[in-house]
């Protein structure tokens, strides 16, 4: 029996759920949106915790499939709905780099930037994700000579990591290195980015985040 289909995104305005929203807009697939207001604690409701025991947004359902964590959501969606386009095929030599940048976005960039914003910079030897300066150097170096993470080709990895870069530049957590600023400017020319931003980042809330 074929699995049921029908995508629903559980998100909260002005949150990291923007990434999943942008991914869906890039794909151009139909999806429903259910708001889980994290400012009201709705992510800790009994009903929502059945979907995501961590009590975080976003969560995505596609029929019987339930996925959380932005990289996992993007990998699932790109493989399911854009395999060979936004997702390099398994035999594509670029598949390895694609997966690396997916993971790097939340395993390195996000935690290092959060700690740095709290004036906490840990030793690269003691922390698996390295130092803030190392992270900035890695991103700047890879983007200095290429348009996107895999070169001329835009992929779902640019959605996941790019959304993080965009937010951190806006909040002035990342330094305004030319490679990062130019990369962010290229991302913001995409119509899907703007559709997601208009829907997921209400201006009044965004300014207070």
C-alpha positions in Angstrom: 0.0 0.0 0.0 1.4 3.4 -0.9 2.2 5.8 1.9 -0.2 8.7 2.3 1.1 12.1 1.1 0.3 15.6 2.0 2.9 18.0 3.5 2.3 20.0 6.7 4.9 22.3 8.1 4.7 23.2 11.8 6.4 26.5 12.4 6.6 29.5 14.6 7.0 33.1 13.2 10.5 34.5 13.3 12.2 31.2 14.1 14.5 28.7 12.6 11.5 27.2 10.9 12.1 29.8 8.2 14.7 27.4 6.7 12.1 24.6 6.1 9.6 27.2 4.8 12.2 28.4 2.3 13.0 24.8 1.3 9.3 24.2 0.5 9.0 27.4 -1.5 12.1 26.4 -3.6 10.4 23.0 -4.4 7.2 24.6 -5.4 5.2 21.8 -3.8 1.8 22.2 -2.1 1.9 22.3 1.7 -0.1 23.3 4.7 1.2 25.4 7.5 0.3 25.0 11.2 1.6 27.7 13.6 3.1 26.6 16.8 3.7 29.8 18.7 6.9 29.3 20.7 6.4 32.6 22.5 3.2 31.1 24.0 4.8 27.8 24.8 2.7 25.9 22.3 5.7 23.8 21.3 5.5 22.1 24.7 1.8 21.0 24.3 1.1 17.3 24.7 -0.2 17.2 21.1 2.9 18.7 19.6 5.3 16.7 21.7 3.9 13.6 20.1 5.3 14.8 16.8 8.5 16.3 18.1 9.5 15.2 21.7 12.2 17.9 21.7 9.5 20.5 21.7 11.2 22.5 18.9 10.2 23.9 15.5 10.1 23.1 12.7 8.5 19.7 12.3 7.3 18.5 8.9 4.9 15.7 8.2 4.4 14.2 4.8 1.6 11.6 5.1 2.9 9.1 7.7 6.4 10.5 7.6 7.5 12.8 10.4 10.8 14.7 10.2 12.4 17.3 12.5 15.7 19.2 12.4 16.2 21.6 9.5 19.0 19.6 7.7 17.0 16.4 8.0 13.9 18.1 6.7 15.8 19.6 3.8 17.5 16.3 2.9 14.2 14.4 3.0 12.4 17.0 0.9 15.1 17.4 -1.7 15.6 13.7 -2.1 11.8 13.1 -2.3 10.8 16.0 -4.5 14.0 17.3 -6.3 16.4 14.3 -6.5 19.1 15.1 -9.0 18.4 18.9 -8.9 18.3 20.5 -5.4 19.7 17.2 -4.1 22.8 15.7 -5.9 22.3 12.0 -6.7 24.0 9.4 -4.5 26.5 8.7 -7.3 27.3 12.4 -7.8 30.8 13.2 -6.4 29.4 16.4 -5.0 27.0 14.4 -2.8 29.6 14.3 0.0 30.2 18.0 0.1 26.4 18.6 -0.1 25.8 16.5 3.0 28.8 18.0 4.8 27.4 21.6 4.5 24.0 20.4 5.5 25.4 19.1 8.8 27.8 22.0 9.2 25.0 24.5 9.4 23.6 23.2 12.7 26.5 21.2 14.1 29.0 24.0 13.8 27.8 27.4 12.6 24.7 27.7 14.8 26.2 26.6 18.1 29.5 28.5 17.7 27.6 31.6 16.7 25.2 31.3 19.7 28.1 31.0 22.1 30.0 33.8 20.5 26.9 36.0 20.8 26.9 35.2 24.6 30.6 36.2 24.7 31.7 32.6 25.2 34.4 31.4 22.9 35.7 27.9 23.6 38.9 26.2 22.6 38.7 24.5 19.2 40.6 21.6 20.8 38.0 21.0 23.6 34.9 21.6 21.5 34.0 19.4 18.5 32.7 22.3 16.5 35.8 24.4 16.8 36.2 28.2 17.3 34.2 31.1 16.0 37.1 32.4 14.0 37.8 29.0 12.5 34.1 28.7 11.4 34.1 32.2 9.8 37.4 31.4 8.0 35.9 28.1 6.6 32.8 29.8 5.3 34.6 32.8 3.9 37.2 30.6 2.1 34.7 28.3 0.4 32.5 31.1 -0.7 35.2 33.5 -1.9 35.7 31.8 -5.2 32.3 30.3 -5.9 28.7 31.4 -6.3 27.2 28.7 -4.1 28.5 26.0 -1.8 28.9 23.5 -4.7 30.1 26.1 -7.2 27.6 27.4 -9.8 24.9 25.0 -8.7 22.3 26.1 -6.1 21.2 23.2 -3.9 19.3 22.5 -0.7 22.5 22.9 1.2 22.4 26.6 0.3 19.0 26.8 1.8 20.0 25.3 5.1 23.3 26.9 5.6 22.3 30.1 3.7 19.4 30.7 6.0 21.7 30.6 9.0 24.2 32.9 7.4 21.4 35.3 6.4 20.1 35.5 10.0 23.5 35.8 11.6 24.5 38.6 9.3 21.3 40.5 10.0 21.9 40.1 13.7 25.5 41.2 13.2 26.9 38.1 14.7 28.9 37.2 11.7 31.4 39.7 10.5 30.6 41.4 7.2 33.3 39.6 5.1 32.8 40.3 1.4 32.4 36.6 0.6 29.6 36.2 3.2 27.8 39.4 2.3 27.9 38.7 -1.4 26.7 35.1 -0.9 23.8 36.4 1.2 22.9 39.0 -1.4 22.7 36.3 -4.1 20.4 34.2 -1.9 18.1 37.1 -1.4 17.6 37.5 -5.1 15.7 34.2 -5.1 11.9 34.5 -5.3 11.4 31.5 -3.0 13.5 33.3 -0.3 11.3 36.3 -0.4 8.1 34.3 -0.3 9.3 32.4 2.7 10.6 35.5 4.4 7.3 37.4 3.9 5.4 34.5 5.4 7.7 33.4 8.2 9.3 36.6 9.3 6.7 39.3 10.2 8.6 42.6 10.4 7.5 43.5 13.9 8.6 40.2 15.4 11.8 40.1 13.3 13.0 43.4 14.7 12.6 42.1 18.3 14.4 38.8 17.8 
